[in-house]
Amino acid sequence: MASEMESSLEASFSSSGAMSGASGFLPPARSRIFKIIVIGDSNVGKTCLTYRFCAGRFPDRTEATIGVDFRERAVEIDGERIKWSGDKPAISPGHACIVFYTSTWNKIQLWDTAGQERFRKSMVQHYYRNVHAVVFVYDMTNMASFHSLPSWIEECKQHLLASDIPRILVGNKCDLRSAIQVPTDLAQKFADTYSMPLFETSAKNPNDNDHVEAIFMTLAHKLKSHKPLMLSQPPDNGITLKPEPKPAVTCWC
Ligand SMILES: Nc1nc2c(ncn2[C@@H]2O[C@H](COP(=O)(O)OP(=O)(O)OP(=O)(O)O)[C@@H](O)[C@H]2O)c(=O)[nH]1
């Protein structure tokens, strides 16, 4: 079971830009692809935040992410035009596609199989490969999720993420005002220590929809200067990923 999932994950990751995410579209030839990982404790709202940005609404219901989850959205970067219709964006060659990956490893550790450790290791390695930006998320109503942040930062360090990639800190669930445990000044101090911008938001409250949008668009614009990966589709509909000719980058998978 673990090995089956491992190979299916391999397949997903090796063509991840072309997989159907929440928006269910296939980026056209030569899209710019950015991989953003969203990290934080279970239940902080990673799935809801990325869903809010990619689908434009709060999901009707969520289930704990087992392993890795990804969704994508086309965005306008560098003045490239985007047509957005319903939940299926129509994009033209040259447009940028942002792919979010969320994960919660502690859920995987609950699986009690012999192959589990190997599976986890393989997944984690793929997860941290060729990352363009990192979003650290904590739940503003849960102090423990805030205290976990250093270990998530350490995990990134252990997987040798480049030190110059954009990183942001997001406090989620600000709509639950009476339950807030993590004061803004404490979070700001932490963000300053790690030189990250801090955003406090709510994936749930529609009034904060623009805020979630603004957070991820800020990140998208920061990525302009970073090296994307180029996706190209040969005639047989197979998918290959090629580095941009200039500057050179490594393979996506
Ligand atoms: N009030 C409120 N609840 C939220 C918000 N965002 C997420 N939630 C709720 O928090 C719970 C967890 O949300 P998820 O998005 O599944 O959290 P996650 O971090 O992806 O969790 P894992 O998949 O276990 O890693 C769900 O019950 C959501 O409905 C928010 O902004 N406000």
PDBQT file of the ligand as one rigid body, heavy atoms in Angstrom, charges set to zero:
ROOT
HETATM    1  N1  LIG A 301     -13.026  30.142  12.008  1.00  0.00    +0.000 N 
HETATM    2  C1  LIG A 301     -12.157  29.731  11.080  1.00  0.00    +0.000 A 
HETATM    3  N2  LIG A 301     -11.967  28.425  10.872  1.00  0.00    +0.000 NA
HETATM    4  C2  LIG A 301     -11.071  28.073   9.919  1.00  0.00    +0.000 A 
HETATM    5  C3  LIG A 301     -10.327  29.015   9.171  1.00  0.00    +0.000 A 
HETATM    6  N3  LIG A 301      -9.513  28.334   8.336  1.00  0.00    +0.000 NA
HETATM    7  C4  LIG A 301      -9.727  27.049   8.555  1.00  0.00    +0.000 A 
HETATM    8  N4  LIG A 301     -10.665  26.869   9.509  1.00  0.00    +0.000 N 
HETATM    9  C5  LIG A 301     -11.170  25.599  10.032  1.00  0.00    +0.000 C 
HETATM   10  O1  LIG A 301     -10.058  24.943  10.631  1.00  0.00    +0.000 OA
HETATM   11  C6  LIG A 301     -10.124  23.528  10.393  1.00  0.00    +0.000 C 
HETATM   12  C7  LIG A 301      -8.857  23.046   9.725  1.00  0.00    +0.000 C 
HETATM   13  O2  LIG A 301      -8.716  23.637   8.442  1.00  0.00    +0.000 OA
HETATM   14  P1  LIG A 301      -7.780  22.970   7.326  1.00  0.00    +0.000 P 
HETATM   15  O3  LIG A 301      -7.659  23.955   6.230  1.00  0.00    +0.000 OA
HETATM   16  O4  LIG A 301      -8.250  21.615   7.008  1.00  0.00    +0.000 OA
HETATM   17  O5  LIG A 301      -6.413  22.869   8.136  1.00  0.00    +0.000 OA
HETATM   18  P2  LIG A 301      -5.034  22.231   7.660  1.00  0.00    +0.000 P 
HETATM   19  O6  LIG A 301      -3.939  23.060   8.250  1.00  0.00    +0.000 OA
HETATM   20  O7  LIG A 301      -5.010  22.080   6.187  1.00  0.00    +0.000 OA
HETATM   21  O8  LIG A 301      -5.098  20.833   8.391  1.00  0.00    +0.000 OA
HETATM   22  P3  LIG A 301      -4.335  19.446   8.007  1.00  0.00    +0.000 P 
HETATM   23  O9  LIG A 301      -4.870  19.009   6.675  1.00  0.00    +0.000 OA
HETATM   24  O10 LIG A 301      -4.678  18.518   9.111  1.00  0.00    +0.000 OA
HETATM   25  O11 LIG A 301      -2.869  19.766   7.954  1.00  0.00    +0.000 OA
HETATM   26  C8  LIG A 301     -11.384  23.310   9.551  1.00  0.00    +0.000 C 
HETATM   27  O12 LIG A 301     -12.421  22.931  10.417  1.00  0.00    +0.000 OA
HETATM   28  C9  LIG A 301     -11.678  24.665   8.949  1.00  0.00    +0.000 C 
HETATM   29  O13 LIG A 301     -13.057  24.843   8.714  1.00  0.00    +0.000 OA
HETATM   30  C10 LIG A 301     -10.556  30.405   9.423  1.00  0.00    +0.000 A 
HETATM   31  O14 LIG A 301      -9.966  31.311   8.843  1.00  0.00    +0.000 OA
HETATM   32  N5  LIG A 301     -11.483  30.707  10.410  1.00  0.00    +0.000 N 
ENDROOT
TORSDOF 0
